[in-house]
């Protein structure tokens, strides 16, 4: 049975859930106030995703990117541990590339911590596709 993943732009009401997901993924998480600042910034793209088939469709991942001129940078991309390995991270990244390209970005940057194999694999996948933002 195929998995249904949804990715949408985040709204101000998503800040609490975004902070909770970030907290489940990082040792130094961003709090609700930080998420609210990103959500309020016109140069920032905030996406949230969910696996509709599990967890009652609750938010399971997020991506935050910032665009300046024709460049963009992914500031964070995370998927809650219970929602991993179903393509949610890939769906968030694909939507971000599409949105940032439409906004005029030609280059997309992503810093990945050494040892973060899931992020490194996703980065290799995106580079291997020959796509640029």
N, C-alpha and C positions, 0 to 999 in steps of 0.2 A: 504494500500500500504506500503510495507516494506521500511524502511529508509536505504539509502546507506551511510555508514560511511567509510572513508578512514583514515588510520594512516600510516605515513611514517617517515623516519628519516629526521630531519631538516637539512638544508644546510645553508651556510653563508648568502645567500640571504634572509633567513627567519627571521633574527634578528629584523628587524623593526616591522614586524607583530607580532612576539612573544612578543616584548616589549609592543605593543598596547594591546594585549590580557591580559597580566599580569597587565597592568595599569587598565583595566576594572574590574579586580577581587580583587585587593589588595590595601589597603590604603598606603602601602609602597612598590610600585612596583619596579621591576628591569628594568633598562633602556637598550637601544640598546647596549651600550658598554659591559654591563654585559652579555647580551645574546651572544654577539660575543665571549666573553671569554669562555663561556660554550661550544659553538659550536666548538671552536678551541681545546678544551681539549680532549686528547685521552681517558681519563678515564671517560668521561661524555657521557651519552646517552641522546640525545635530540630528542623527537618525537613531531610531529605536527599532528593534526587531523582536519577533516572537515566533515560536513554533506553535501554530494554531492547534496542532494535534495533541499537544501535551500541556500540562500545567494550566489548564483552562485558558490557554492563549495568553498568559501573562507575559510581560516583557522579559526577554531573556538575554538581550544583548544591546550594545550601543556603539555608535561611532561618532566621534566629534572631529571635525576638520575645520581648518581656517584657511581662507583664500585671501591672497594679496596679489594684485595685478594678475599676471597669467600663471602664478604658481599657487599650489595648495599644499598643506601639510596635514597629515592625520595626526591629531594630538593624542587620541586614545581610541582603541578598538578593543572591546572586551565582550566575552560571552560567559554568562554565569555557568559554573561547573555542571549543573544539572541539565543544561541546554546545549552542551557541546557535542561535536561530531555528527551534526545533522545538516551542516551547510549554512548555519546562521551567520557565522563570521564572513563567509564568502558572499552571501547575499547582501550583507551590510556594505562590504567593500565594493561590490559591483554597482550598487545603487549610488554610493558616494562618487565613484568614477563617473557615472552617467550624469549626476547632478553637477559635479564640479566642471566637467567638460562643457555642459550646457551654459554654465556661468562664465566660461572663457578661460578656464585653467588649462594649460598645456603640459604642465609638469606636476607630478604628485610625489611628495616625499613622505616616507614613513621610517622612523627610527625603531629598531627592534633590539631589545635586550639580548645579549649573548645568552644562550641556553633556553630561550623561549622558542622551543621547536615548533609549536603550532603556528606562532606568528611568522617564524622564518619560512615555514612551508607555504603559508598563505602568500607571503611576499614573493617567494619564488614562483608560485603559480601565477600571480598577477604579472610579474615581469616576463615570464615565459609565454604569456598570451600575446605579447607584442603590443599591449595596450599602453598608452600614456593617457593621463588625464586630459 
